[in-house]
Amino acid sequence: MLGDTASEFDFARALDAWVAVLDYTLLNDHAWLKGRNPTAELLAQWAFEHLEASGFRPRRVRIREKANYWAACLERA
């Protein structure tokens, strides 16, 4: 769909839509995380899948937990 021609605005809008679903909510209440521990790794996977569903081809999504700790979801080979 959007591939490599997407603008930064389109990407930011797609990412903001995902963040809006999570912002100020209890992660355990989200259907996507039902029965799972809401780890940074799962959040990275969820964001990755959301961006794919929005027409992007992300290569990596990183979720930062603390200053020196993060988790990543990488593109499939």
Protein Blocks (a to p, Z undefined) as FASTA:
>chain_A
ZZmmbcfklmmmmmmmmmmmmgopafklpmklgoiacdfklmmmmmmmmmmmnopacfbd
cddfblmbccdddddZZ
